[in-house]
Every structure is written in C-alpha cells, then in structure tokens.
Amino acid sequence: MSDNRALQRVNVLVNHILQSTPPSSNLSLTREICLQYSPPELNESCVFDVKEMRKLLDGHNVVDRDWIYGLMTQSNLFNRKERGGKIFVSPDYNQTMEQQREITMKRIWYLLENGVFKGWLTESGPDAELRKLALLEVCGIYDHSVSIKVGVHFFLWGNAVKFFGTKRHHEKWLKNTEDYVVKGCFAMTELGHGSNVRGIETVTTYDPTSEEFVITTPCESAQKYWIGGAANHATHTIVFSQLHINGTNQGVHAFIAQIRDQDGNICPNIRIADCGHKIGLNGVDNGRIWFDNLRIPRENLLNAVADVSSDGKYVSAIKDPDQRFGAFMAPLTSGRVTIASSAIYSAKVGLATAIRYSLSRRAFSVTANGPEVLLLDYPSHQRRLLPLLAKTYAMSFAANELKMIYVKRTPETNKAIHVVSSGFKAVLTWHNMRTLQECREAVGGQGIKTENLVGQLKGEFDVQTTFEGDNNVLMQQVSKALFAEYVSCKKRNKPFKGLGLEHMNTSRPVLPTQLTSSTLRCSQFQTNVFCLRERDLLERFTSEVAQLQGRGESREISFLQSHQLAEDLGKAFTEKALLQTILDAEAKLPAGSVKDVLGLVRSMYALISLEEDPSLLRYGYLSRENVGDVRREVSKLCGELRPHALALVTSFGIPDSFLSPIAFNWVEANAWSSV
C-alpha cells in the first residue's frame, strides 16, 4: 500500500514538472486518500437553545438585525462571492483607497433607499435609539468603514445638532441630515490636540457689525485632523473652537460651518487635504481642514449651552466654565457606547471563525498511525480561545447594559454613564484587539488571507483604542472619578451610593484560605474577590495621592505619580462591573441548560480575569497556592466548555455569509475549481 502511494506521488510530481496531462489510470490521486472537510455540526452536540442564548447576547432588536443582514446579503453592492458552495459578503479590501471610499458611499445610499436610517434623528425615545444602535452594529459587522461613515454623520454631526442645538437648528438640519441632503462631519480633533479637547487652538471671534462669527486656524497644529468624511463627501461640519468674545476666551464651543457646496466644490476660505492611506478603514475619507477667517451666521452657534447676542454679549445659564465644558462633552458619550459594542461584535466574528475552523481542522496524531487530532481537542488550543470566548460573552452583557443606561439617561445619571462608558470602551476595545490577534494565529496561515477576515479586522478596528478617547486616558478618568467619590463620601461621612461602590458600606469581605473547585465557581466568592480588589486599590490610591499632597505636591502631579495604582484601579472597577452584568443576566434566567452553560461561562470569565491580574498576588489578596488553584480551575473549565464551543459561537447569531470561508468548507473554498 505504501509503495503504491509513493508511486502515485512520483507520477503527480513528474506530471507537474513536465506540465503534462495526468494519465487516466488508477495511479491518479483519489479523494479517498485526501483530507475531507467534515462539518462540525455532524459531531458536536448542542444541549441548550441557541436562539434563546442569541436573544440574551444581542439583547434587543433581533428582528431588525436579521432584516438588515438580509438587505446586505441580497445586494451585489456588498461584494457577494461564492466559496466552497456558500455565499459570502465582505468588502474587497484589495480595492484602492479611492474605490473603497466610492463603494462605501454607494452602500450607504442603498441602505438609505431601503429605509435603514428612517427616524434616526427625527424619532426619539429608548426604543428608537436601541433600533438605531442595533442597525449600526450590523453595519459594523459587515464593514467598519460603513459603520464609521454612518456613525460620524448621525452620531457625531447629527447628535451634535440635536443635543447642542436648539429648535432653529433642529428644524433646519435634522431632517436634511437624516435624508443625506446634508452630509455632515465632526471637526474636533486637531494635529496638536486629541484627547485634550480643552487645549484645541482653533479660534472663533464675533463681528457684531455683520452679526457673523469668524473661524480661524491660527497655526499648523490647529488644523483639524482625522475628520471622517472631510476629504471627499461632507458638505458641512461641526467645528469645535475656542470662542473669544471682547478679548475673553469663553472656552470651547461648537459651530456649524459649510465646507462644500452641493456640487462637491470646496467653499471659499476653506482648505481641505486628505489624510491618506491608513492601516484600515480606507473606506472612510479622513481629511484635514484649515479655516481662513471663515465667516458664518450668528445662528450657526449651537446654543443649547451658551449664546451670543446680536450685539456681541455672551450669555449662559451655566456660569462655571468647567461645568459648561462638561455640558458640551456629556452628549458625546454615544461615541464610546457604540465603539464598545462594535468591538465585541468584531471579536465575535474572529472567534466564530477561529473556533469553527478548529472544529474541522486537524493536525498531528497523538498515537502511532492514529488519526490527526482536531485543533480544539488540544488543551493548549482550548486555553487560547475559550477564555476569550467567555470574556466576549461577559462583555456582550456589559455592552447591552451600557446601551440601556445610555438610552434611559437622565441628567442625574450622566456622571455614571461617563465613568462606565470610559471603562467599558477601553477594556472592550483592548479585548477585541487581543482576541483578533489570537484568532489570527489560531487559524495559522489562513489568517493572513484578507478574505478570511480575522487578520484584516485587526487593522480595521485598531483605531478604536485611541479614538473617542485614548484608552489609557479614559482609564485615568475612571480612577479620578472613583477618587472623587471616595473623598466626597468620607469627607461628608455619607454612605457610598452609585458607581457600584455600595459594597464599601459593608465590612471588608474575608476570602477563604483554601480554594476548592466549588468555592472558585461560587458567584459569591467571585463577587467578594472582585469587590475586595476594587476596595483595596481605591483605598491605596487615595492614600498614596494624599501622602504625595502632604509632601507638597499638587493633586494633578500626585495623580500622575500614582499612575500604576490608577491603572490597576480602573481595571478592577471595570472588570467588577463586567462581572455584575453577567451575574444579573444569569439571575434572571429560569433553571435549565442555558443558565447552566452561562454559569460555566461566567466562572471562566471571573477566573481568567483573576489569573491574568498580577495585583492579586502583588497586594496579597490571594496566596501563591490560591493563584495555582485558579490556574488549574481555568484549565478544567476549558475542558467543560469544549463540548459547548460550537453552540456558543452559533449563538452569536451572525449569519454564515458574514463570516469567512475557513469557518466552513475550507477545502472546497481553496479547491482548484474555485480559482
């Protein structure tokens, strides 16, 4: 038999070298001796209802999501292609930057014509906002460029008009924005200032003789930079600028400025340059803008927070400049909300692809002449992917909770939304990048192919870690907010209320010295250790800042010198909030298989978070033996989650056509017949 195979191989090599037609004899290769794709559904069981699990994960608007999935799948604009007997839709990343920009805009027109954006700015209330968020998430699953272009237009430009403007702005701009008569962008970031919005250098003055504002870019570092939509398509922009009235700087304000006419010609006193090719998101036309004494009507000041009278008097109901600046920034929370949710759907695409591939791809045998082993049956491969799967589940519930508190926001909840959205945006986007990298490696060389998505998505989503707030800066904001809350409550001798700090009103939890499997999986133990970590780090952080201030340092310098504790605290706060969201979801479920599997997922999330955090050992919350117990339990949970892996990624509810060919019949997808 081995001699016959050797002869067959020799013939194939000879025919290949001589480029001759293979002989039609029994020596030709037969399919019986080749690897065959076996759908994982044939061998993998499912013990829970994936439709019910999907409802939990998506959280809202499942029917609307499926509707827009269908709209995209049925149109050739979305680059339908057949691979391995299945239809897939994904952008053609081999197109030039110019082609990607053009097709992105065509896709947006198609979605507009099919009613996707109906009511996005003219309807209000939690239901309308949740529908809008769901549809945007699906746009991002297909292509991050589409969701960013749509997000800039509706959530940045549109929401700025809606929340910073008043009736006169709403009547003039909102319906035209919803119908894309006006194409908006959002000019906040400058070459010299990104996260530090207070420091932007664009200057606006007021001319009472003509009742116009005059916007100026006084230096090169003040040029508006990375402005999505500015390079090609936007007709108008929101300009964030320092407002100088009678020689006094009243701080950052927002204005409407036209930058192109309806024919696409750049307006006078405006200069626009292209930001150029990027590592991803090349369907978005990022541009740079200079204002050369651009004059705009007085009515173009978005005046919900402050106004300037016709004779040049500055008026605002908010007298404190810091509070006024905060009022301008509060509505921008929507950006962090959408980014956090989008990041988790990107991680889901990567995990669904990598796990499905690992359930059909084999490598090496563990016995002589034995069959090759499925990748996911290797404990090391389980360790790579299943903890990330559990984290993605936990973060799905966190993203849903963030959306719910956002759409039901009140002035009283603005601070909590800011803190939670800052922490979630940072942790979820970091998780997405780590997950995509692991998935890229887990599928081997196939992850390098653009059409297999996991490698390409790294470049497409990398920007999320720095836009709408640099992640490290956001985590510092979390720690500073917790510091302020702690100091305020202690100073007033009041109990903690809000930001999830109520646990600090009770005695410090005591952890058992011996950690058994049942203890480690107990939700109360998990809650206790997460609360203990947050509590201790908050006390250490405030104590260290106080000591530095006692030695004469300012509060800001003290914060800077305590950055390591601040980073640990921000992470502890966010991971505890994440744990609470999955615990809340689990508590609402009736007894049954969905709850049982979710319990395994929750324990995996909790324990892998503990295993990966050196502060638990650094500050003595757990002993070396305890840390070893946690590590061993994570490995046990990998084995227990392995039978549920396919069902867990199927529960993401992402249609097959939105994944990549290697998630399915990767043999046929790469066969000669597909060339």
Secondary structure by P-SEA (a helix, b strand, c coil): caaaaaaaaaaaaaaaaaccccccccccccccccbbbbcccccccccccaaaaaaaaaccaaaaaaaaaaaaaacccccccccccbbbbbccccccaaaaaaaaaaaaaaaaaacccccccccccaaaaaaaaaaaaaaaaacaaaaaaaaaaccaaaaaaaccccaaaaaccaaaaaaccbbbbbcccccccccccccccbbbbbbccccbbbbbcccccccccccccccccccccccbbbbbccccccccbbbbbbcccccccccccbbbbbccccccccccccbbbbbccccccccccccccccccccbbbbbccccaaaaaaaaacccaaaaaaaaaaaaaaaaaaaaaaaaaaacccccccccccccccccccaaaaaacaaaaaaaaaaaaaaaaaaaaaaaccccaaaaaaaaaaaaaaaaaaaaaaaaaaaaaaaccccccccccaaaaaaaccccccccccaaaaaaaaaaaaaaaaaaaaaaccccccccccccccccbbbbccccccccccaaaaaaaaaaaaaaaaaaaaaaaaaaaaacccaaaaaaaaaaaaaaaaaaaaaaaaaaaaaaaaaaccccaaaaaaaaaaaaaaaaaaaacccccccccccaaaaaaaaaaaaaaaaaaccaaaaaaaacccccccccccccccccccccccc
